[in-house]
Amino acid sequence: CYPAAAGRSVAGTPLKVNGVVYRHGAGLHSGSTMAIDLGGAAERFEALAGVDDAHTALPKPLPGSAIPRGLEMHPGTGRVALWVDGRPAADTGVMRRGEAPKPLAADLRGARRLTIVVTDGGRWPYNNPVDLLNAVITSKARPAAVAVPREPAPAIPRGDGPRPRLHGARVVGASVGKPFLYRIPASGEGALRFSAANLPAGVRLDPATGILSGSLRSAGRTRARITVASRLGKDSRELTIVGGDRPLALTPPLGWNSWNVWARAVDDGKIREAAGWMVKSGLASYGYAYIGIDDAWMGARGPDGRIRPDPAKFPDMKALAGYVHARGLKIGIYSSPGPRTCQQLEGSYQHEKQDAESYAEWGMDLLKYDLCSYSQMLGKSASVEEEKKPFRVMYDALRPLSRDIVYSLCQYGRARVWEWGPEVGGQMWRTTGDIRDSWDSMSEIGFGQAGLEKWARPGHWNDTDMMVLGHVGWGVELHKSRLTPHEEMVHVGLWTLLAAPILLGCDLSRLDSFTLALLTNSEVIDIHQDPLGR
């Protein structure tokens, strides 16, 4: 938190932008909001706005972590918007350190309130000192700074009473002869008992946990009837189970990923904790199923070329996967087609087959494959075929494995990946750069998907990146998301309407009642899990 500073930057240095020192102005930082009571007496606001040349300190990483490379290389950004009586009046757009300041002005005649909002422009929220230079309010009376009103959280009904109720996908699939695992999502008070009629051959139900497991013996579509019951009643509905050649992710995946909260601090304990809280919080009762390990799990390769997890962080991957599977959940892992991951750890380049075999041996259910260092091998003028190649190579390694692994392509929407993602085996593909917990970032991504909806369909999804609700921090500073409650509603609503994967990126143990109610709203879940993908 950086209080506004008169005549100095928040770094404690003279106001200086693009090498020029200014004697008059105010120092602010991204994440700042200033409200000014004008009393109807003001006429005009004028200033120059820019990112100060001085740097502010980055937060210290969490134990076992390190500063993410993206943050380490962050140049400093900012954006200033003026709001007059609740309406937008001026906006600088994204500014960067080293650029000349931009003029900023607004007509204030008759206005009661001027609000100055400083954001990071959708980038990292650190090292962004922003200056308002030569700032002047022309007024007949002295304006006064006032407290910024807090936005109350709206009531979000979960809509589910104590009676048992089924939720989540109405269609699931798996390859014939490969492990099948599905936890029937159901809510309700007291002990729940599950039953099923017309299950396909090879699939069995645990009536106490609602976990379906086994392996499908033949291809085809089976319409099973599942029921959940308690002393308060029962609920039944149809679940279509599809057997075939990788009929995976037939609805957009729901789950959690480690990066936006733990980043390089991820370890075995945090993954187990996430799996535990997925169940305890009730998220699993609404269909949230994936627990994803992102970058920074890997150690060195052995003499045989096999990838080894960092032994201090992940002593036994197979046991970890077993822990997750025992709860009816699925586990994901991360790599890059390049020699190095985004955090400069061991990638899969020229070891694709070995790594895929290791993932299957450990029991992984999803692979996030992040372009990272391979982008340097492609250069700036790569053909579409060259862009496809590294992802096709890994798909060729995944396909013959003894278990299904959902394939998540992460290359930030390069070369119109939505047009060829299915061709290289992808069930989902990133269409954007990395998200941050700000309105600028989330709204730019969410409202920037127009025209891509025709590429989303069962088994193939546009991925708009992980969610930024709850407590996030990227391994350096856990904090409550900077999205307001209404912005969180927009976030969930957009991802739902886009049929994008909803992968939470927060500390699940600290979810508040508002965010949890938002994520487990039955109507939202039904729309998101529409079997038609629409």
NORHU-V924746 format. One record per residue. RES is the residue in one letter. SS is DSSP state (H for helix, E for strand, L for the rest). D_FIRST is the distance of its C-alpha to the first C-alpha in Angstrom with 2 decimals. Layout:
# NORHU-V924746
RES | SS | D_FIRST
RES | SS | D_FIRST
This chain:
# NORHU-V924746
C | L | 0.00
Y | L | 3.80
P | L | 6.54
A | L | 9.67
A | E | 12.15
A | E | 15.89
G | L | 18.16
R | E | 15.86
S | L | 13.44
V | L | 9.81
A | L | 11.68
G | L | 13.72
T | L | 16.77
P | E | 19.12
L | E | 18.57
K | E | 20.53
V | E | 21.22
N | L | 24.12
G | L | 25.42
V | E | 25.68
V | E | 24.08
Y | E | 23.41
R | L | 23.66
H | L | 22.40
G | E | 19.32
A | E | 15.59
G | E | 12.72
L | E | 10.08
H | E | 8.37
S | L | 9.55
G | L | 8.35
S | E | 8.53
T | E | 11.55
M | E | 13.50
A | E | 16.78
I | E | 19.62
D | E | 22.85
L | L | 25.72
G | L | 28.57
G | L | 30.82
A | L | 31.40
A | E | 29.45
E | E | 31.19
R | E | 28.94
F | E | 25.52
E | E | 25.64
A | E | 23.30
L | E | 22.89
A | E | 19.84
G | E | 19.05
V | E | 16.83
D | L | 16.62
D | L | 18.85
A | L | 16.51
H | L | 14.73
T | L | 11.35
A | L | 11.82
L | L | 12.21
P | L | 11.40
K | L | 14.56
P | L | 17.03
L | L | 18.32
P | L | 21.70
G | L | 24.42
S | L | 22.23
A | L | 21.37
I | L | 19.02
P | L | 20.59
R | H | 22.61
G | H | 21.23
L | H | 17.70
E | H | 19.38
M | L | 21.20
H | L | 18.51
P | L | 19.26
G | L | 16.15
T | E | 16.46
G | E | 15.41
R | E | 17.10
V | E | 17.25
A | E | 19.25
L | E | 20.76
W | E | 22.02
V | E | 24.72
D | L | 25.74
G | L | 24.38
R | E | 26.09
P | E | 24.90
A | E | 25.99
A | E | 24.69
D | E | 22.79
T | L | 22.35
G | L | 22.58
V | L | 20.84
M | E | 20.37
R | E | 20.30
R | L | 19.79
G | L | 23.22
E | L | 24.34
A | L | 25.46
P | L | 23.34
K | E | 24.46
P | E | 25.82
L | E | 24.18
A | E | 26.22
A | E | 27.03
D | E | 29.93
L | L | 28.85
R | L | 32.37
G | L | 32.67
A | L | 29.05
R | L | 27.26
R | E | 23.63
L | E | 21.62
T | E | 18.43
I | E | 16.42
V | E | 14.63
V | E | 12.87
T | E | 13.10
D | L | 13.81
G | L | 17.46
G | L | 17.92
R | L | 17.03
W | L | 14.45
P | L | 10.76
Y | L | 10.16
N | L | 11.52
N | L | 11.67
P | E | 11.33
V | E | 13.39
D | E | 15.57
L | E | 17.74
L | E | 20.77
N | E | 23.60
A | E | 22.14
V | E | 24.78
I | E | 25.49
T | E | 29.25
S | E | 30.01
K | L | 32.78
A | L | 30.42
R | L | 27.08
P | L | 24.21
A | E | 21.62
A | E | 17.95
V | E | 17.87
A | L | 15.76
V | L | 15.15
P | L | 17.53
R | L | 16.66
E | L | 18.95
P | L | 21.30
A | L | 22.39
P | L | 26.01
A | L | 28.71
I | L | 29.68
P | L | 33.09
R | L | 33.99
G | L | 37.54
D | L | 39.11
G | L | 40.97
P | L | 42.51
R | L | 45.33
P | L | 45.18
R | E | 44.01
L | E | 43.88
H | L | 41.05
G | L | 40.06
A | L | 42.24
R | L | 45.88
V | E | 46.88
V | E | 46.23
G | E | 48.01
A | E | 48.86
S | E | 51.35
V | L | 54.75
G | L | 55.23
K | L | 51.57
P | E | 49.40
F | E | 48.46
L | E | 45.61
Y | E | 44.24
R | E | 42.69
I | L | 43.89
P | L | 40.87
A | E | 41.79
S | E | 40.24
G | L | 41.95
E | L | 42.33
G | L | 44.49
A | L | 46.27
L | L | 46.68
R | E | 49.76
F | E | 50.18
S | E | 53.34
A | E | 54.27
A | E | 57.41
N | L | 58.60
L | L | 56.17
P | L | 57.15
A | L | 59.14
G | L | 57.10
V | E | 54.17
R | E | 53.99
L | E | 51.88
D | E | 50.57
P | L | 51.18
A | L | 48.79
T | L | 45.68
G | L | 46.47
I | E | 46.10
L | E | 48.51
S | E | 49.46
G | E | 52.30
S | E | 53.32
L | L | 55.02
R | L | 58.67
S | L | 59.30
A | L | 57.74
G | E | 57.50
R | E | 55.71
T | E | 56.18
R | E | 55.33
A | E | 54.56
R | E | 54.15
I | E | 51.41
T | E | 51.16
V | E | 48.80
A | E | 50.19
S | E | 49.51
R | L | 51.32
L | L | 49.67
G | E | 51.02
K | E | 50.68
D | E | 49.41
S | E | 51.01
R | E | 50.52
E | E | 51.60
L | E | 49.82
T | E | 51.19
I | E | 51.24
V | E | 51.92
G | E | 53.57
G | E | 54.05
D | L | 52.71
R | L | 48.91
P | L | 48.32
L | L | 44.66
A | L | 41.56
L | L | 43.81
T | L | 40.84
P | L | 37.22
P | L | 35.78
L | E | 33.45
G | E | 31.42
W | E | 28.40
N | E | 27.28
S | L | 25.28
W | H | 23.36
N | H | 20.30
V | H | 19.43
W | H | 21.11
A | H | 22.06
R | H | 23.77
A | H | 23.31
V | L | 25.95
D | L | 29.01
D | H | 31.99
G | H | 30.42
K | H | 27.54
I | H | 30.13
R | H | 32.35
E | H | 29.56
A | H | 28.75
A | H | 32.48
G | H | 32.76
W | H | 29.96
M | H | 31.38
V | H | 34.42
K | H | 33.00
S | L | 30.54
G | L | 33.46
L | H | 32.24
A | H | 35.38
S | H | 37.44
Y | H | 36.41
G | L | 37.12
Y | L | 34.00
A | L | 35.78
Y | E | 34.25
I | E | 32.15
G | E | 31.16
I | L | 30.53
D | L | 28.77
D | L | 28.67
A | L | 28.81
W | L | 31.59
M | E | 34.33
G | E | 36.00
A | E | 39.00
R | E | 42.25
G | L | 45.32
P | L | 48.62
D | L | 49.75
G | L | 46.78
R | L | 45.25
I | E | 41.48
R | E | 40.26
P | E | 37.01
D | L | 34.90
P | L | 36.85
A | L | 34.00
K | L | 31.95
F | L | 34.75
P | L | 37.96
D | L | 39.95
M | H | 39.04
K | H | 42.21
A | H | 41.53
L | H | 37.98
A | H | 39.44
G | H | 42.03
Y | H | 39.46
V | H | 37.79
H | H | 41.21
A | L | 42.43
R | L | 39.99
G | L | 41.35
L | L | 38.26
K | E | 38.18
I | E | 36.32
G | E | 35.14
I | E | 34.66
Y | E | 33.41
S | E | 34.99
S | L | 35.53
P | L | 38.83
G | L | 37.89
P | L | 38.47
R | E | 34.76
T | L | 32.04
C | L | 28.76
Q | L | 27.51
Q | L | 30.71
L | L | 32.49
E | E | 36.06
G | L | 36.91
S | L | 40.16
Y | L | 41.92
Q | L | 45.67
H | L | 45.05
E | H | 44.60
K | H | 47.62
Q | H | 46.83
D | H | 43.23
A | H | 44.31
E | H | 46.92
S | H | 44.41
Y | H | 42.13
A | H | 45.19
E | H | 46.37
W | H | 43.06
G | L | 43.11
M | L | 40.36
D | L | 40.36
L | E | 38.01
L | E | 37.17
K | E | 34.20
Y | E | 35.52
D | E | 32.93
L | L | 34.33
C | L | 32.04
S | L | 34.29
Y | H | 37.29
S | H | 35.89
Q | H | 36.80
M | H | 40.31
L | H | 40.59
G | L | 39.50
K | L | 38.90
S | L | 42.37
A | L | 43.10
S | L | 45.52
V | H | 44.86
E | H | 47.22
E | H | 45.28
E | H | 42.05
K | H | 43.88
K | H | 45.47
P | H | 42.85
F | H | 42.14
R | H | 45.87
V | H | 46.49
M | H | 44.15
Y | H | 45.60
D | H | 49.05
A | H | 47.91
L | H | 46.38
R | H | 49.26
P | L | 51.97
L | L | 49.86
S | L | 50.98
R | L | 47.98
D | L | 46.06
I | L | 42.68
V | E | 40.67
Y | E | 39.81
S | E | 36.40
L | E | 36.29
C | E | 32.99
Q | L | 33.55
Y | L | 31.19
G | L | 34.05
R | H | 36.01
A | H | 39.65
R | H | 39.49
V | H | 39.32
W | H | 39.90
E | H | 43.45
W | H | 44.36
G | L | 42.06
P | H | 44.85
E | H | 47.34
V | H | 45.52
G | L | 45.10
G | L | 41.58
Q | L | 40.75
M | E | 37.33
W | E | 35.75
R | E | 32.34
T | L | 32.49
T | L | 29.02
G | L | 26.45
D | L | 23.61
I | L | 21.42
R | L | 17.62
D | L | 15.83
S | L | 15.63
W | H | 18.28
D | H | 19.21
S | H | 20.09
M | H | 21.70
S | H | 23.66
E | H | 24.86
I | H | 26.27
G | H | 27.61
F | L | 29.28
G | L | 30.47
Q | L | 33.13
A | L | 35.93
G | L | 39.25
L | L | 38.39
E | H | 39.40
K | H | 43.02
W | H | 42.17
A | L | 40.72
R | E | 43.43
P | L | 44.31
G | L | 43.57
H | E | 41.61
W | E | 38.10
N | E | 35.55
D | E | 32.33
T | L | 29.15
D | L | 26.97
M | L | 25.33
M | L | 23.44
V | L | 19.67
L | L | 19.84
G | L | 18.75
H | E | 16.50
V | E | 16.24
G | L | 14.78
W | L | 17.58
G | L | 18.15
V | L | 14.97
E | L | 12.26
L | L | 13.59
H | E | 11.58
K | E | 13.24
S | L | 14.27
R | L | 12.47
L | L | 16.04
T | L | 17.06
P | H | 20.22
H | H | 22.47
E | H | 21.04
E | H | 21.74
M | H | 25.24
V | H | 25.70
H | H | 24.58
V | H | 27.18
G | H | 29.72
L | H | 29.64
W | H | 29.99
T | H | 32.77
L | H | 34.67
L | L | 34.39
A | L | 35.92
A | L | 33.26
P | L | 32.65
I | E | 29.98
L | E | 28.47
L | E | 25.44
G | L | 22.72
C | L | 20.86
D | L | 21.34
L | H | 24.42
S | H | 24.37
R | H | 21.29
L | L | 22.50
D | L | 22.30
S | H | 25.46
F | H | 24.45
T | H | 23.69
L | H | 26.75
A | H | 28.93
L | H | 27.90
L | H | 28.79
T | L | 32.04
N | L | 33.40
S | H | 37.06
E | H | 37.68
V | H | 34.75
I | H | 36.01
D | H | 39.54
I | H | 38.59
H | H | 36.57
Q | L | 39.44
D | L | 42.17
P | L | 45.02
L | L | 45.67
G | L | 42.15
R | L | 41.90
